[in-house]
């Protein structure tokens, strides 16, 4: 494989797949699954407090993801952004690339040939320690809000009871 010029950010950003998130971001969900961003469709590992974070951030999975995105290869983990780009919605990939372009000009020098990074320079860190939350934001998932989950569970039980009742009322009576 030909070595890509990491110093040419515009060429990378215009290849249709490149994203700085695997180099700048870390998302850990409530089950300790690690992703490059909160909308990624795939995990690159499970957080392990006994393993240095730099080692986890340089796992084979994430190095392959970085290499692929740099070399113009689509990754299914990034389909949400690709789909947004396709229909003209500004994707997180596009926003992050724009936000961190100035930073990349220094950082790319710290990327090894195998796409591991020499040091952590996480710019976007999102850790969800649990789903304990007393808010019920409409934009949030029940997986991230214990209060929202309780409402969902109540609604689900209520819907099941109402469906059962209305089904019985439609049954012909035996007269």
BELNOR-V81727 format. One record per residue. RES is the residue in one letter. SS is DSSP state (hx for helix, st for strand, lp for the rest). PHI is phi in whole degrees, 0 to 359 (999 if undefined). D_CENTER is the distance of its C-alpha to the mean C-alpha in Angstrom with 1 decimal. Layout:
<<RES,SS,PHI,D_CENTER> <RES,SS,PHI,D_CENTER>>
This chain:
<<X,lp,999,27.7> <X,lp,289,28.7> <X,lp,289,27.2> <X,lp,278,25.1> <X,lp,282,26.2> <X,lp,290,23.3> <X,lp,282,25.5> <X,lp,267,25.4> <X,hx,299,22.3> <X,hx,299,23.4> <X,hx,297,23.9> <X,hx,297,20.4> <X,hx,297,18.9> <X,lp,264,21.1> <X,lp,280,20.5> <X,lp,89,18.1> <X,lp,229,15.2> <X,lp,299,14.9> <X,lp,213,12.1> <X,lp,282,12.7> <X,hx,307,9.2> <X,hx,295,10.1> <X,hx,254,13.2> <X,hx,238,12.5> <X,st,234,9.4> <X,st,213,8.6> <X,st,235,6.7> <X,st,236,9.0> <X,lp,276,9.3> <X,lp,292,12.9> <X,lp,253,13.7> <X,lp,71,12.8> <X,st,289,10.2> <X,st,258,8.6> <X,st,225,5.3> <X,lp,281,5.6> <X,lp,200,3.3> <X,lp,288,3.0> <X,lp,253,3.1> <X,lp,298,2.8> <X,lp,276,6.1> <X,lp,220,7.3> <X,lp,271,8.1> <X,lp,248,10.3> <X,st,157,12.5> <X,st,243,13.6> <X,lp,302,14.6> <X,lp,230,18.4> <X,lp,296,20.5> <X,lp,270,23.3> <X,lp,245,21.6> <X,lp,307,21.3> <X,hx,302,17.8> <X,hx,300,18.7> <X,hx,292,19.5> <X,hx,291,16.2> <X,hx,287,14.4> <X,lp,248,16.8> <X,lp,296,16.4> <X,hx,301,17.6> <X,hx,298,14.3> <X,hx,286,12.7> <X,hx,295,16.0> <X,hx,295,16.2> <X,hx,298,12.9> <X,hx,302,14.3> <X,hx,300,17.7> <X,hx,299,16.8> <X,hx,295,15.0> <X,hx,294,18.0> <X,lp,267,20.4> <X,lp,80,19.3> <X,lp,260,17.9> <X,lp,291,15.2> <X,lp,234,12.5> <X,hx,300,11.5> <X,hx,299,7.9> <X,hx,255,8.1> <X,hx,302,10.5> <X,hx,301,9.2> <X,hx,291,10.0> <X,hx,300,13.0> <X,hx,297,14.2> <X,hx,299,14.1> <X,hx,302,16.0> <X,hx,298,18.4> <X,lp,262,19.6> <X,lp,88,19.9> <X,lp,271,17.1> <X,lp,290,15.8> <X,lp,280,12.2> <X,hx,299,9.7> <X,hx,303,10.6> <X,hx,295,14.2> <X,hx,295,14.1> <X,hx,295,12.7> <X,hx,301,15.2> <X,hx,291,17.9> <X,hx,292,17.2> <X,lp,252,17.3> <X,hx,302,20.0> <X,hx,298,22.8> <X,hx,289,21.1> <X,hx,301,20.4> <X,hx,301,24.2> <X,hx,260,24.8> <X,hx,290,21.8> <X,hx,303,22.1> <X,hx,291,25.3> <X,hx,263,23.5> <X,st,262,21.6> <X,lp,282,23.7> <X,lp,300,24.8> <X,lp,271,22.6> <X,lp,71,19.5> <X,lp,279,19.4> <X,st,250,19.5> <X,lp,286,22.7> <X,lp,213,21.4> <X,lp,282,18.3> <X,lp,229,17.9> <X,lp,291,14.6> <X,lp,260,14.7> <X,st,229,11.6> <X,st,240,11.4> <X,st,228,9.8> <X,st,243,11.5> <X,lp,256,12.3> <X,lp,290,15.7> <X,lp,197,16.7> <X,lp,259,16.9> <X,lp,290,20.3> <X,lp,203,20.5> <X,lp,264,23.6> <X,lp,266,22.0> <X,lp,229,21.4> <X,lp,297,19.3> <X,lp,296,19.1> <X,lp,275,15.7> <X,lp,259,14.3> <X,lp,268,13.8> <X,hx,295,16.7> <X,hx,291,14.5> <X,hx,245,14.2> <X,lp,220,17.8> <X,hx,297,20.9> <X,hx,292,23.1> <X,hx,297,21.2> <X,hx,297,21.3> <X,hx,300,25.0> <X,hx,296,25.6> <X,hx,299,23.8> <X,hx,297,25.8> <X,hx,297,29.0> <X,hx,298,28.4> <X,hx,296,27.7> <X,hx,295,31.0> <X,hx,297,32.8> <X,hx,296,31.8> <X,hx,296,32.9> <X,hx,295,36.2> <X,hx,295,36.8> <X,hx,295,36.1> <X,hx,295,38.5> <X,hx,295,41.1> <X,hx,291,41.1> <X,hx,291,41.3> <X,hx,294,44.4> <X,hx,289,46.0> <X,lp,270,45.8> <X,lp,286,47.6> <X,lp,294,51.3> <X,lp,277,53.7> <X,lp,264,56.3> <X,lp,247,59.5>>
